Amino acid sequence: METILIAGGTGLIGKQLSAYWQQHGHTVRLLTRQASNPETGRYHWNPQTSEMDATALEGVTVLVNLCGAGIADKRWTKTRIKELFDSRVETTACLWQHAQASPTLKHYISASGAVCYGFEDDTKTYVETDPFGSDLLSEITREWEAAADRFSEKCPVTKIRISVVIAGEGGAIPTIAKPIRMGFGAILGSGTQAVPWIHIHDLVRVFDWTLINNLSGVYHANAGNTDNATLTRAIATALGKKIWLPKAPSFVMKLVLGSLSVMVLKGVKVSNGKLVSSGFLFEEKELEGAIKDVLK
């Protein structure tokens, strides 16, 4: 059994992952901006000032970093873009500053992003060894993973490039489902833009799989690739609704969202071959079933 410290453990993925690991007998601690409370396994840190309760790392064997401001939560102003970088890169730097002297740490696992190859070729299915793109999302991921690689001086490093998470408690699915529930859902842009996806339960299992098998390097966490139109219709079907509005034109989305519109108007396909080759088996491989499961 491991003693695991999670940064970003109160988010969508962190809550599920914490519960899963505790159910499987591991000791799980969380970093929080609030005061430390060892009885509940919560320890104070402030990555902006590089502060951390020194006792948080005592006996920790696995450090997991899930930190990162939501990419699609707000318009990409200059201030927001800085926040997107800092919430990933600076938090990682803070963790490295405090963990590099740990005598027990043996594995560092970092979240990362699957949409990091640019949008120049929408016919290609990208693998982990393909080069990063030159767009904002790719640059964020490049710096994020470079910061994580500092830990390779001390222990194996795993970087899990996460796809669109199919979950009912947060993420993209409730956002897309909201207007559909109200009868105003629409396919965005052409509808052909690729969407790599993974069910939240399988994503938790991917993190656990890399831990159990001591995997290092980069892995795509995605069960498959769909497109915006198929995803939207699958959500509508699960809700017993129909998509009757015409497609939302790309120029309208650009006016409404600004540069953030790339998140819904562009996409990439990514391979899960490396993860599958390691022996991992997805439990949710059909998009429609995954959508129904989280929206039931």
C-alpha positions in Angstrom: 0.0 0.0 0.0 1.2 3.5 -0.9 1.1 6.9 0.8 -0.2 9.2 -1.9 -0.2 13.0 -1.8 -2.5 14.7 -4.4 -2.3 18.3 -5.5 -5.6 19.3 -7.1 -7.4 16.6 -5.2 -10.7 18.5 -4.7 -11.5 18.7 -8.4 -13.6 16.4 -10.6 -10.8 13.8 -11.2 -9.2 14.3 -7.8 -12.3 13.4 -5.8 -12.9 10.2 -7.7 -9.3 9.2 -7.6 -9.0 9.9 -3.9 -12.0 7.8 -3.1 -10.9 4.9 -5.4 -7.4 4.7 -3.9 -8.8 4.9 -0.3 -11.2 2.1 -1.1 -8.2 0.0 -2.3 -6.3 0.5 0.9 -3.9 3.3 0.1 -3.3 6.3 2.4 -4.4 9.5 0.6 -3.4 13.0 1.5 -4.6 16.2 -0.2 -2.9 19.6 -0.5 -5.3 22.5 0.3 -5.1 26.3 0.5 -6.8 26.0 3.9 -5.1 25.3 7.2 -3.6 21.8 7.7 -5.7 19.2 9.4 -3.7 15.9 9.5 -6.7 14.0 11.0 -8.6 14.5 7.7 -5.5 14.1 5.6 -5.4 17.7 4.4 -2.2 19.8 4.4 -1.7 23.5 3.7 0.2 24.8 0.7 0.3 28.0 -1.4 2.1 27.5 -4.7 2.0 31.2 -5.4 4.3 31.8 -2.4 6.0 28.4 -2.6 4.7 27.5 0.9 3.9 23.9 2.0 3.4 22.2 5.3 6.6 20.1 5.6 4.7 17.2 7.2 2.6 16.7 4.1 5.4 14.8 2.4 6.5 12.7 5.4 6.4 9.1 4.3 4.9 9.9 0.9 5.8 7.4 -1.8 3.6 8.8 -4.7 3.0 12.4 -5.6 0.1 13.2 -8.0 -0.4 16.6 -9.6 -3.9 17.3 -11.0 -3.6 21.1 -10.7 -4.7 23.4 -13.6 -7.2 26.1 -14.1 -10.1 25.0 -16.4 -9.0 25.6 -20.0 -12.5 26.4 -21.2 -13.9 28.0 -18.1 -13.2 31.6 -19.1 -12.3 33.7 -22.2 -8.6 33.7 -23.0 -7.6 37.2 -21.9 -3.9 37.9 -21.2 -4.6 37.5 -17.5 -6.4 34.3 -18.0 -3.7 32.8 -20.2 -1.1 33.6 -17.6 -3.3 31.8 -15.0 -3.6 28.8 -17.3 0.2 28.5 -17.4 0.9 29.4 -13.8 -1.7 27.0 -12.4 0.2 24.2 -14.1 3.8 25.2 -14.3 4.2 27.2 -11.1 2.4 24.6 -9.0 4.7 21.9 -10.4 7.7 24.0 -9.6 6.5 24.4 -6.0 6.0 20.6 -5.6 9.5 20.0 -7.0 11.0 22.6 -4.6 9.6 20.7 -1.6 9.7 17.1 -2.8 13.2 16.9 -4.3 14.7 16.1 -0.9 12.1 13.5 0.1 13.7 10.2 1.0 10.6 8.1 0.3 9.2 9.5 -3.0 9.3 6.9 -5.7 6.8 8.0 -8.4 5.5 11.3 -9.7 2.3 11.3 -11.8 1.1 14.4 -13.6 -2.1 15.2 -15.5 -1.5 16.6 -18.9 -3.6 17.4 -22.1 -4.3 15.3 -25.1 -5.0 18.3 -27.4 -1.4 19.3 -27.8 -0.4 18.6 -31.4 -1.9 21.6 -33.2 -4.8 21.5 -35.6 -3.0 21.4 -38.9 -4.0 17.8 -39.8 -7.5 16.7 -38.8 -7.1 13.3 -40.6 -4.1 12.1 -38.6 -4.4 10.1 -35.4 -1.5 11.3 -33.2 0.7 9.2 -31.0 2.7 10.2 -27.9 5.9 10.6 -29.9 4.5 13.2 -32.3 5.8 16.7 -31.8 3.9 19.4 -30.0 2.0 22.0 -32.1 2.6 25.7 -31.9 -0.8 26.9 -30.7 -1.7 28.0 -27.1 -2.9 24.6 -25.9 0.3 22.9 -27.2 2.5 25.5 -25.6 0.7 25.1 -22.2 1.2 21.3 -22.4 4.8 21.6 -23.5 5.7 23.8 -20.5 3.5 21.7 -18.1 5.3 18.5 -19.0 8.7 20.1 -19.0 8.1 21.2 -15.4 7.0 17.6 -14.5 10.2 16.2 -16.1 12.2 17.9 -13.3 11.1 15.0 -11.1 12.9 12.5 -13.4 16.1 13.5 -11.5 14.6 11.7 -8.5 12.0 9.1 -9.6 10.0 7.7 -12.5 7.6 10.3 -14.0 4.3 9.5 -15.7 2.4 12.2 -17.8 -1.2 11.3 -18.5 -2.6 13.3 -21.5 -6.3 13.4 -20.6 -9.0 13.6 -23.3 -12.5 15.0 -22.8 -13.8 13.4 -19.6 -17.2 11.8 -19.7 -18.6 12.6 -16.3 -21.9 13.8 -14.8 -20.5 15.9 -12.0 -18.4 18.3 -14.0 -16.4 18.9 -17.1 -17.7 19.2 -20.7 -20.7 16.9 -20.6 -23.0 18.9 -18.2 -22.0 22.1 -20.0 -23.1 20.6 -23.4 -26.2 19.0 -21.8 -27.6 22.1 -20.2 -28.9 23.8 -23.4 -30.0 20.4 -24.8 -32.1 19.8 -21.6 -33.8 23.2 -22.3 -34.4 22.4 -25.9 -31.8 24.7 -27.4 -28.9 22.3 -28.1 -27.0 22.6 -31.4 -24.1 21.1 -33.2 -21.1 23.5 -33.1 -19.5 24.6 -36.3 -19.1 21.8 -38.9 -19.7 19.1 -36.3 -16.8 17.1 -37.8 -14.2 18.3 -35.4 -12.6 15.4 -33.5 -13.2 14.7 -29.8 -11.0 12.2 -28.0 -12.9 11.0 -24.9 -12.7 8.8 -21.8 -15.2 7.8 -19.1 -14.3 9.2 -15.6 -14.2 5.7 -14.1 -11.7 4.6 -16.8 -9.6 7.7 -16.3 -9.3 6.9 -12.6 -8.3 3.4 -13.5 -5.6 4.7 -15.9 -4.0 6.6 -13.0 -4.2 3.5 -10.9 -2.8 1.4 -13.7 0.3 3.6 -14.1 0.8 3.4 -10.3 0.4 -0.4 -10.0 2.7 -1.1 -13.0 5.2 1.7 -12.3 4.8 3.1 -15.8 6.8 6.1 -16.8 6.6 8.4 -19.8 3.6 9.8 -21.7 0.3 8.0 -22.2 -2.9 9.1 -23.9 -5.9 8.5 -21.7 -8.7 8.1 -24.2 -11.1 5.3 -25.0 -11.7 6.5 -28.5 -12.3 9.4 -30.9 -15.7 10.8 -31.9 -16.8 14.1 -33.3 -18.8 17.1 -32.1 -22.0 16.1 -33.9 -21.9 12.5 -32.7 -21.2 13.6 -29.1 -24.0 16.2 -29.1 -26.5 13.7 -30.5 -25.5 11.1 -28.0 -26.1 13.5 -25.2 -29.5 14.4 -26.6 -30.5 10.8 -27.0 -29.5 10.1 -23.4 -31.7 12.9 -22.3 -34.6 12.0 -24.5 -34.2 15.2 -26.5 -33.8 16.1 -30.2 -31.4 18.5 -31.9 -33.7 20.6 -34.0 -31.7 23.9 -34.2 -29.4 24.4 -37.2 -25.6 24.1 -36.6 -24.1 27.1 -34.8 -21.9 28.9 -37.4 -18.2 29.1 -36.7 -18.2 32.9 -37.0 -20.8 33.2 -34.3 -18.8 31.0 -31.9 -15.7 33.1 -32.6 -17.6 36.3 -31.8 -19.0 34.8 -28.6 -15.9 33.0 -27.3 -13.0 34.9 -29.0 -9.8 32.8 -29.2 -11.4 30.3 -26.8 -13.6 29.2 -29.7 -10.8 26.9 -30.9 -11.8 24.6 -28.0 -15.1 23.8 -29.7 -14.4 24.4 -33.4 -11.1 22.4 -33.7 -10.1 19.0 -32.6 -7.5 16.2 -32.9 -7.6 12.4 -32.9 -5.2 10.6 -30.6 -4.2 7.0 -30.3 -4.6 4.9 -27.2 -2.4 2.1 -28.6 0.5 2.7 -26.1 -1.8 2.4 -23.1 -3.6 -0.7 -24.5 -0.2 -2.3 -25.3 0.7 -2.0 -21.6 -2.2 -4.3 -20.9 -4.8 -1.7 -19.9 -8.4 -2.7 -20.7 -11.2 0.0 -21.0 -14.5 -0.8 -19.3 -16.4 1.9 -21.2 -15.5 1.6 -24.9 -18.8 2.8 -26.4 -19.6 6.5 -26.4 -23.4 6.2 -26.2 -23.2 3.8 -23.2 -20.7 6.1 -21.4 -22.9 9.1 -21.9 -26.0 7.3 -20.7 -24.1 6.1 -17.6 -23.2 9.6 -16.4 -26.5 11.2 -17.4 -28.9 8.5 -16.1 
